[in-house]
């Protein structure tokens, strides 16, 4: 919607998010097929807040515990995130 969100990690706002949001067009993938849709994303007051929330997401969500424990470098971390379901893009890790 053109609002500044400081959301550098493209974290979506689910029903549990009580903070500000912005609407943005995103590309999702289902069975390897890309489609575009409007989604709600978290909006932060600063980049610092965005980084804190990202760190919280990775450390508090059990699906990412193995990723954190086993990542040896940025590439293995990205592949671990993809395997854990962080993004629907089948090429997510190759972009990093």
C-alpha beads as a LAMMPS data file, in Angstrom:
LAMMPS data file: protein, C-alpha beads

96 atoms
95 bonds

1 atom types
1 bond types

-500.0 500.0 xlo xhi
-500.0 500.0 ylo yhi
-500.0 500.0 zlo zhi

Masses

1 110.0

Atoms # bond

1 1 1 0.000 0.000 0.000
2 1 1 3.061 2.251 -0.161
3 1 1 3.528 2.558 3.607
4 1 1 6.987 2.283 5.112
5 1 1 7.154 -0.976 7.043
6 1 1 10.872 -1.483 7.803
7 1 1 10.077 -5.187 7.190
8 1 1 13.376 -6.256 5.642
9 1 1 12.623 -9.978 6.139
10 1 1 9.153 -9.984 4.523
11 1 1 7.500 -11.444 7.616
12 1 1 3.776 -11.848 7.150
13 1 1 1.307 -10.756 9.800
14 1 1 -0.734 -13.729 10.955
15 1 1 -3.823 -13.590 13.146
16 1 1 -1.666 -13.480 16.296
17 1 1 0.100 -10.257 15.281
18 1 1 -1.343 -7.274 17.149
19 1 1 0.926 -4.624 15.643
20 1 1 0.711 -2.479 12.542
21 1 1 0.502 -4.041 9.086
22 1 1 0.924 -3.110 5.437
23 1 1 -0.640 -4.759 2.412
24 1 1 1.736 -5.781 -0.357
25 1 1 1.638 -7.860 -3.506
26 1 1 3.811 -10.939 -3.125
27 1 1 4.672 -13.941 -5.242
28 1 1 3.760 -17.257 -3.667
29 1 1 4.292 -20.783 -4.950
30 1 1 1.993 -23.776 -4.763
31 1 1 3.194 -27.065 -6.224
32 1 1 5.973 -25.136 -7.963
33 1 1 3.563 -22.748 -9.696
34 1 1 4.000 -19.030 -9.036
35 1 1 1.026 -16.761 -8.398
36 1 1 0.711 -13.222 -7.106
37 1 1 -1.535 -12.120 -4.282
38 1 1 -1.956 -9.374 -1.736
39 1 1 -0.849 -10.330 1.780
40 1 1 -0.618 -8.539 5.111
41 1 1 2.933 -8.017 6.331
42 1 1 4.156 -6.850 9.709
43 1 1 5.065 -3.161 9.949
44 1 1 7.727 -1.989 12.372
45 1 1 8.624 1.437 13.721
46 1 1 12.320 0.905 12.910
47 1 1 14.774 -1.503 11.307
48 1 1 15.941 -2.348 14.806
49 1 1 12.439 -3.559 15.688
50 1 1 12.367 -5.636 12.498
51 1 1 15.680 -7.322 13.339
52 1 1 14.541 -8.025 16.910
53 1 1 11.315 -9.636 15.682
54 1 1 13.207 -11.722 13.110
55 1 1 15.590 -12.972 15.814
56 1 1 12.609 -13.762 18.035
57 1 1 10.893 -15.657 15.214
58 1 1 13.950 -17.804 14.566
59 1 1 14.800 -18.507 18.199
60 1 1 11.291 -19.020 19.585
61 1 1 9.690 -21.017 16.760
62 1 1 10.559 -24.734 17.106
63 1 1 10.573 -25.254 13.329
64 1 1 13.802 -23.230 13.067
65 1 1 15.735 -24.740 15.998
66 1 1 17.500 -27.311 13.812
67 1 1 18.347 -24.623 11.267
68 1 1 20.093 -22.513 13.891
69 1 1 21.852 -25.502 15.433
70 1 1 23.194 -26.890 12.152
71 1 1 23.941 -23.896 9.916
72 1 1 27.628 -23.693 9.079
73 1 1 27.465 -20.621 6.841
74 1 1 24.967 -18.252 5.200
75 1 1 24.216 -20.680 2.376
76 1 1 23.431 -23.636 4.652
77 1 1 21.341 -21.309 6.818
78 1 1 19.277 -20.231 3.774
79 1 1 18.798 -23.848 2.660
80 1 1 17.797 -24.786 6.203
81 1 1 15.228 -21.987 6.303
82 1 1 13.806 -23.137 2.968
83 1 1 13.574 -26.745 4.146
84 1 1 11.847 -25.597 7.360
85 1 1 9.198 -23.774 5.326
86 1 1 10.283 -20.158 5.782
87 1 1 9.359 -19.283 2.185
88 1 1 7.250 -20.876 -0.540
89 1 1 9.720 -19.962 -3.316
90 1 1 11.434 -23.200 -4.407
91 1 1 14.484 -21.096 -5.370
92 1 1 14.598 -19.166 -2.066
93 1 1 17.957 -20.508 -0.870
94 1 1 19.629 -20.156 -4.273
95 1 1 18.976 -16.417 -4.112
96 1 1 21.208 -16.135 -1.045

Bonds

1 1 1 2
2 1 2 3
3 1 3 4
4 1 4 5
5 1 5 6
6 1 6 7
7 1 7 8
8 1 8 9
9 1 9 10
10 1 10 11
11 1 11 12
12 1 12 13
13 1 13 14
14 1 14 15
15 1 15 16
16 1 16 17
17 1 17 18
18 1 18 19
19 1 19 20
20 1 20 21
21 1 21 22
22 1 22 23
23 1 23 24
24 1 24 25
25 1 25 26
26 1 26 27
27 1 27 28
28 1 28 29
29 1 29 30
30 1 30 31
31 1 31 32
32 1 32 33
33 1 33 34
34 1 34 35
35 1 35 36
36 1 36 37
37 1 37 38
38 1 38 39
39 1 39 40
40 1 40 41
41 1 41 42
42 1 42 43
43 1 43 44
44 1 44 45
45 1 45 46
46 1 46 47
47 1 47 48
48 1 48 49
49 1 49 50
50 1 50 51
51 1 51 52
52 1 52 53
53 1 53 54
54 1 54 55
55 1 55 56
56 1 56 57
57 1 57 58
58 1 58 59
59 1 59 60
60 1 60 61
61 1 61 62
62 1 62 63
63 1 63 64
64 1 64 65
65 1 65 66
66 1 66 67
67 1 67 68
68 1 68 69
69 1 69 70
70 1 70 71
71 1 71 72
72 1 72 73
73 1 73 74
74 1 74 75
75 1 75 76
76 1 76 77
77 1 77 78
78 1 78 79
79 1 79 80
80 1 80 81
81 1 81 82
82 1 82 83
83 1 83 84
84 1 84 85
85 1 85 86
86 1 86 87
87 1 87 88
88 1 88 89
89 1 89 90
90 1 90 91
91 1 91 92
92 1 92 93
93 1 93 94
94 1 94 95
95 1 95 96
